[in-house]
Amino acid sequence: MRKAIRLALVYLVIQLALALLTNLVATHFAPHVPGGAQQLYNWLTTPTLLLSIVLMSLYLWKKGYLRNNGRAYAPTTAGFLAWTVIIGLSTIVLVEFLMTLLPPIPNLMESGFEVIQSNAVGILALVLLGPILEELLFRRAVMEEMLTQYKPAVVIVLQALLFALIHLNPAQMVGAALVGAVLGWIYYRTRSVIPCIVLHVLNNSISVYFKLHYPQADSLFDLTTRKIYWVLIAAVFFLAALQRIQSYSPSKTNN
């Protein structure tokens, strides 16, 4: 458990240290930049995100967590990936519905995401590079460390909570915990990060797409009046995907 927490803390320290450095640089050079500290901070936000991804990836590589054990990068079957997409889409709908039932939760990073999503490199980091790193970190590294000590159900819950907390943003934590639990369960069924990456990329891509094209919407359900209809469909597909994924084993997904 200590190693798992250490991994998450290293990721957190890297992000906080780079954020602090960015703020210091922006403040120091503000008098020399048109637009001042805020403009300079906006310019540095995306490079800072990319640097955090690179540094954490190097740390995982140096510690041996990226080695292939024969299953970690198995593509699984086409059928399994299809059910992964189905459970991913249905989870997104169900989580969005749950969020509409909760009181408003502060989004502390809304302005930062807007800056990152304003350029192609930032979007690439959010929808692809970030998800790949987080799956390697939380599912490949953190879960494997935990599975040596705890039962799978306990590990799935613990890593989901850790995944939520590391986001440091109240508005993301509930969704991150629920999606993280699904990702953890899929990883346990396959011991491969590939379907987890597919689901994570899908989740982030949909989020970024709707933020860019429907900035006025706080939820997917703001775009439809048939809320219960979509929730029921999502629940049916979620349960169907749950049953099909449960029937898979690592030996099947590696064929």
Secondary structure as UniProt FT lines:
FT   HELIX           2..29
FT   HELIX           30..32
FT   TURN            34..35
FT   HELIX           36..62
FT   TURN            63..66
FT   TURN            72..73
FT   HELIX           78..101
FT   TURN            108..109
FT   HELIX           110..116
FT   TURN            117..118
FT   HELIX           120..124
FT   HELIX           125..129
FT   HELIX           130..134
FT   HELIX           135..143
FT   HELIX           144..147
FT   TURN            148..149
FT   HELIX           152..165
FT   TURN            166..167
FT   HELIX           170..190
FT   HELIX           194..213
FT   TURN            215..216
FT   HELIX           220..223
FT   HELIX           227..246
FT   HELIX           250..253
//
